[in-house]
Amino acid sequence: MAALDVDFVRAQFPAFSSPVLSPHAFFENAGGSYPCRQVVERLSRFYTHRKVQPYGPYPGAQAAGAEMDEARDRLAAMMGVEPAQVSFGPSTSANTYVLAQAVRQWLKGRGGAIVVTDQDHEANSGVWRRLADEGVELREWRIDPATGTLDPQALSPLLEDGKVRLVCFPHCSNVVAEVNDVALISAMARGAGARALVDGVSYAPHGFPDFPALGCDAYLFSAYKTYGPHQGIMVLTPDFAMELPGQAHFFNHGVAWKRHTPAGPDHAQVAACAGMADYIDALAAHHGIGGDAAARSRGVHDLMRAQETATIAPLLDYLAARNDLRLIGPCDPLRRAPTVAVELAGPAEPVSEELGRRGIACWGGHFYAVRPLQALGIAPEKGVLRLSAVHYTTPDEVGRLIAALDSVL
Ligand SMILES: Cc1ncc(COP(=O)(O)O)c(C=O)c1O
């Protein structure tokens, strides 16, 4: 496999030539990635030439609707699903909120339990836990407090009595970053008669999901972390989408991709999501990756992962060798996303501020992963320093980061 051409990659991101953004080395990607130029151009074109009610019987409206459909069609093809399985919402938090309303009605009168983890971002935790107020039984699948690992063996006893209807878990956590075996966990859930719902927000920036291979019932991620606009994207199996009570206007309940979208969609941003598919296709073409959209997406995923794992290995080695901090999650880059959180002796935020003064963009805090930090024995007020890379991060930037850490810590 050819290596990722990082110069080509960076030429696709206007941020790298912005006088405001380009001077620092960017390690806040887990907060939100830079958008690729294909997305920026589509957004600008939409606002300039298409900003009318889409699908109406006149040219601008037809073009607007066609671009929104194109986004759904092309993202679906990349993820190996039908377009009707893909819906957009304002954010992943908003999407889980809506799904939780649907699940509340779905479980009403039937009983059943939901499994949640203490590894999840609050977006895939609180909405489910609150259903306990309505009589739904909640079971917590807990991490190992020393390592942060979510062990599938610890899930088995929770599923044993066959009462669980839904298992909610992350593809990887935004602080632990260890990649969970979604296919295995989904198979365990389904084998026990439960649906599997995956928060893919922290993993999707490192490659779009191959939904059929993951075998889950719902996969959610946020386009503003996958080089796109501020949208939440939700992929559902057709039967789960239709089984869950609709949350949209009643006359939209028959259409799977509208059924769980209560608000009117953000037309421009939905349309601009097609730019993410343009970007993946540009990478595939540049690196000679062929096949259908799903194959191209898988090929680009592998290229990105190879680049990222090699780039962050020195950072992980450097952090693991220091005895004045605690590296959260595995040291092996192959077992994790390149989102690297560390517990320091004191609060993390002042250290991130000092790094900021030295040309390193990162942050310290709890990153809405309050429960995971508590489970790891870290006070949320103290927080962790989070250094997050993606495929456009260069070895030179990692070198600058290590040098800055060396002088600040
Ligand atoms: C792992 C994870 N899940 C969910 C979310 C929430 O996503 P959104 O901001 O789209 O609501 C985030 C946001 O940082 C996240 O990191």
The ligand as an ORCA input file, in Angstrom:
! r2SCAN-3c Opt
* xyz 0 1
  C     -17.075     10.634     21.611
  C     -18.043     11.758     21.426
  N     -19.335     11.479     21.363
  C     -20.261     12.426     21.184
  C     -19.895     13.746     21.071
  C     -20.951     14.768     20.889
  O     -21.003     15.175     19.556
  P     -21.787     16.502     19.161
  O     -20.895     17.642     19.515
  O     -21.988     16.361     17.678
  O     -23.046     16.519     19.913
  C     -18.555     14.102     21.130
  C     -18.159     15.513     21.023
  O     -17.071     15.908     21.320
  C     -17.596     13.078     21.317
  O     -16.286     13.356     21.386
*
